[in-house]
Amino acid sequence: EDVLVVGLGTGMTLGATSIHPELKNLTLAEIEPHVVGAARTFGEYNHQVLDNPKLKIVFNDGRNFLMTTDQKYDVITADPIHPWTQGSGYLYTTEYFKLAANHLNPGGIMCQWLPIYELSEGDLKSVVRTFSQNFKYTMAWLTHYDAEIIGSNTPIIIDEEALARRLALPALNKALSPVMMASSQDFLSYFILGDSGMRAFAAGGVVNTDDNLYLEFSTPLSINKNVKGDNLEALARYRQSILPNLLAVQGEGARQEQEQKWAANLQAAKHADRAHALLLDGQSRGLEFQSMRTELAEKYGWFSPARFVLAEYEKTVELPEPSLLDMMRLVFHGENKQQKMLEISAVISRVSKERAALVFVDNAAREIFGQKYFTGDDVDAAMSAFNEEVMTGIQAVYEREAVAAHTGGYDFPALITAMNKIKSLISEKCSTEQTS
């Protein structure tokens, strides 16, 4: 009935809470008033939530708001930006999670978004351990490219029949059908960890605090690294059955049927996890994935996450392989004045017909220096123009370093010094506002 959402963004998290008929009071804590105007442009996707009469907006830092209110909530949820973004680390600290836990009604829950991209396994463990130490009961759900962690001060028990009735409501069914979560079994299939699994996975993780801000300084080290598949498999090693979190049905026969259903679900999940990881790693065209794709289609077509993996694969088939747009070869001197050639490639990776990423990469070292997304009807022209700008900048940096090297008696620029400057140039240009 009473929900608090921390942060507006595009308004889709806020809007998702607004369509539940039980809702009476919806509070948004948003630090930046100008975000509201931007969020209105996403009204088609956020259920026009900003015009909902149940909504109350408080322009305040989310943590400060919680510190200054006595109000308690049935749900507190947040979809903060990635923890490597300056300032957002404070929404991943033990102090914040404790504050949220103290503002839950009996039976209330907190939901926290957990990205599995651009975070090391150690960073994931840090978030999960920090979260888990502030809630007596926890669980995790693995959706398509992210995870969500849930915390409560009271046991989390799900009634399958009640959930099925709620999901049958037109507004919820319409919202969840496109993401294959519109039935109770499909929805519950995205569960991955219960309380013991959460704590086992998080063992040894660094607790993120206001004083150490571990995540703000650790997570930037994973920027532009493809770790999604590895992180999925790290979580999947601790995968558990959802059965202990389900309300036991009455009758021996019905109970046995429930146990068999969720045992089969767990078995299907273990098969789908590997295929999902390969998909996230960009290995969907390989022999291992192709073999697993056949198995998922033939044996586990009833399992929603498996259907999702197959559907996402079909989207990739429609898109061309990543293609080389441009390449620059540069010669440096390394240790002992030995020459070393570096190839910086500009690679086009298409997400859809209207959206693509231009990735600057050292193919030999498999290191991404930066990437930028382009959206619109003329993405190819926009990417070509941006590539020319970046390559011209790289050449200018190299020539300046070459002049300095000749002054010092070297034929070519020093590898480490010049490369650090080139990486900074690429990163700076790629971090500018998205191009449409």
Disulfide bonds with the S-S distance in Angstrom:
none
